[in-house]
Amino acid sequence: MAVKSKEKEGLGMWRSKVIMMITFSLIFSLVQGCATLGDLSGIGTSSERVGQFPEGEQVNVLVGSMLSGLKDTNTETRVFAASYGQVWQAAIAAAERLDKIGKRPLTLADEKNGRISNGVISESAAIGAGSGAWMDEFLIEVTSIPGDKTKVDVTRKVVAKEIVAFGTRPGTYGMSATQWKTRYSNGNIEKWILTQIEDHLKK
């Protein structure tokens, strides 16, 4: 009887693990699909327009906790029916607006390789800030594709400051340490950048 009981217990644990793996796989696939929804939007249009600059941290805490350690950036993609030169100029204009309106400094503009960067993640820059302080950085990649079309990928990485307490057992002094934890962007600022590019191309 003891052997059968152990076999049942082992089978139950195996089933639980399989169910957990399938569930996680479905959730991950759903998140990936949402992040790349722009590919289905059609040439020259955004799947979701964001016209007003999104203020604040703009993160998805629930998704971030599920993907912790697996994915630390979010990328939104659009394909525009315009030449590389036209889209590059529109992307530069969007990056300059992100600098001016969003206060993320323009740090790189490499037309030859199609890369534009805004914002810098620098832990030293947040010395003295309390728990919950955050910072982000953006990478805009412009790529020419067949048919006189141009693809734009906007990637954002977000990190937040956390104060972790330790050494609080009776008789010990309370101590704490700072750590930076990756947050998962909700995609709104990335979509705002793509909307800026789209609108610039229409002028």
Secondary structure, 3 states (H helix, E strand, C coil): CHHHHHHHHHHHHHHHHHHHHHHHHHHHHHHHHHHCHHHHCCCCCCCCCCCCCCCCCCECHHHHHHCCCCCCEEEEEEEECCCHHHHHHHHHHHHHHHHHHHCCCEEEEECCCCEEEECCCCHHHHCCCCCCCEEEEEEEEEEEECCCEEEEEEEEEEEEEEEEEECCCCCCCCEEEEEEEEECECCHHHHHHHHHHHHHHCC
